[in-house]
Amino acid sequence: MPALNQCNLIGHLGRDPEVTYTPSGKAVCKFSIGISERKDHTEWVNVVAWEKLAEICGQYLKKGMPVFVSGRMTTRSWEKDGVKRYATEIVAYTMQMLGSKSEPVGQDDDGAPF
């Protein structure tokens, strides 16, 4: 049976994006999106963007901005102080700033912007 791993989210940035670079020079941008289904509860989702999309997110996104993100869900693990830890996050393929006239920004499967 075929599988589908696609997440589409609309929410507000919980903090300013953080851009870092891998030792090989690839840009990585991390930020969180708050999604409120009701006034008394917000789900926080961690988002990671790579390369050109990472640079764009780091340049244009700011805390509190509404944003649409489409990507795939992934879980990574690491060990710290002898304890195995896990994080589930969305690896963004596209991002669109909401609230003004803007076009989707993203990359194809090869990492090239489109």
N, C-alpha and C positions, 0 to 999 in steps of 0.2 A: 504494500500500500504506500502511495506517495506521501511525503510529509511536507508540511509548510511551517516555516518559522519566520513569521512576519508580525511586527508590532507597529501599530500606528497610535501615537499619543499626542494629545493636546494638553498643555498645562503651562504653568508659569515657572520661570527659572527661580530656584531657591537660593542660588548664590551666583556670583560672577564665575564664568568659566575659567578653568585653569589649563593653560597650554604648557606642555613640556615636550622634550624631544628625546627620542631613543638614541642610543649610542651611534646608530647608523644615520641619524639625522631626520628620521620621520617624525612629523608633528603628531602629538596626541592631545586631544582636548577632552577634559572631563567636566561634567556639570550635572546638576540634579533638576528634575522637573517635579513640581507639586501638582497632583491631579486631585481635585476635590469633587467627589460625587454628591456629597452633602456638605452643609456648612460646618458641621461639627467633626468632619473627618477628612484628612488629606493623605493620599498615598504618595510616597516619595520614590521616584525612580531614578537610578543612576544611569547616565548616558555617556558613551565614549564615542568620539569621532576621530578619524585618522586623516592624515596627510592634508590635502588642500581643504577639505571640509573642516578639519580641525582648526586650521588657520582662520578660516572665515568665521567659524563659531567664536573663536577667541577674540576676533576683531570687532564683531558686531553685536554679540549677545551680552546682555547685562541683567543683573539680578532683577526679578520682578516682571521681565518681559514675557508676553505670551508667545508660545512657539509650538509648531507642529514638527514632530520627529517621526520618521519611519525608519525601521531597521530590524535587526534580528536579536532575539534574546540569547544570552550566553551566561554560563556560570563558570567562574574561575575559582581556583583554590590555591592556598599557600599555607605555609606553616610559620607560626610566630610563637616564640617561647614554648615550643613543644606542643602547641595547640593548633590543630588544623582549622583554618578559617575559610569561609566561602563568601563570595559576592556574586549576586545576579545583577546583570546590567544589560542595557540595550546598546548594541553597536550600530550607530546611526549610518544609514545610507543616504538619507536626504534630510534636510532641515528647511523649514520655512518660517520666517518671522511673521507673526500675525499682528493685526492692528494697523497696518499700513499697506500700501501697494508694494508687494514683493513677489518675486518668483522663487520657486523651489530651487534649492541648491543641493547638489549631491554628487555622487560619483558612480561610475559603472563598476562592473565586477573586477576590472583591472586597476581600480583606484583612480582612473582618470576622471576629472570633473566633467559634468555635462550640464 
